[in-house]
Amino acid sequence: MPYEPIEATKYWLALSSIKSVGARTIQLLVERFGSPEAVFLAPVTEIASLPRLNFTLAYEIIQVGSNLARFEKLIKQISKSGIDVICPDSLEYPHLLKKKKFIKDPPAILYKKGVMPTNNEMAIAIVGTRFPGKNNIKIAERIAEELVKRNIVVISGLAKGIDTSAHNGALRANGKTIAVIGSGLKMIYPKENRQLADKIYINGAVLSECHPNETVSKGKLIQRNRIISGISFGVILVEPERGALNTAHWASKQNRSVFIYDQENKGKALAMPKNYLTIGDVDEIDMVLDKMKSFENNSSEIDSNEQAFLFKY
């Protein structure tokens, strides 16, 4: 019998509340016992015997499961702020994050404000530096506009610079855009983009893996990058720097195509990996889309050691 949304979500939320149990360990527990609810009904010895776990964590899991009502209450409290709590059993949970061969540690919980696109809508990420040149600000906006004209959802990270330009370009073309942030939805970062977030809510959504009251941190910004790439068919880089390149590396490991806008052919100077493709003109966007639509045919998987490296990048 299918879960009612709040029933399913409270189990996932309970697991994600345990600080020493990360997304990958939650995935392992659910795979072993069949559902998040079954995890809390499992014998302590079986939980403790799994990789990444021990008796201390096993007892903590059982203890958390003894008071599931508080998580149901928490979900209702958060919803009063206009924020939805979604889990892998929720209809609005991005379907691309459920494909295990592409992402091995999908978020157990996502906090969402706004309207999620349907699962049959194609989405592409645009990311880049926080301090772009004037020309690249316009380029990011134009690429977003061209994607929207083709009914593509634009994904980015709500950061200053290229991310902001991508969101603005999508909104100006009356399209849908999703921002994935590294802070809670009540603590939008950067502060100057709170008005932009308000505009996104109308015809798009802001997503976070963080509790609504959590402040931003470098680690959370890095972790959110795997979600930006994970919910996208591919990534377009415009004047990339370290954070954007981390998103691109995630995309590559998730079998997404990565394109860099490089009008002046500076790819060699930027030391881009050979599998990154170059766009020299916004008019090449249809070629980009054709390439990105084929990513699900790639059958290679993410290596655990490679994934650990990405979090440190």
Secondary structure, DSSP 8 states (H G I E B T S, - for coil): ----HHHHHHHHHHHHT-TT--HHHHHHHHHHHSSHHHHHHS-HHHHHTSTT--HHHHHHHHHHHTTTHHHHHHHHHHHTTT-EEE-TTSTTS-GGGG-TTT-SS--S-EEEEE----TTS-EEEEEE-SS--HHHHHHHHHHHHHHHHTT-EEEE---TTHHHHHHHHHHHTT--EEEEESS-TTS-SSGGGHHHHHHHHHHSEEEESS-TT----HHHHHHHHHHHHHTSSEEEEES--HHHHHHHHHHHHTT-EEEEE-TT--TTTTT--TT-EEE-SGGGHHHHHHHHTTGGG------HHHHHHHHH-
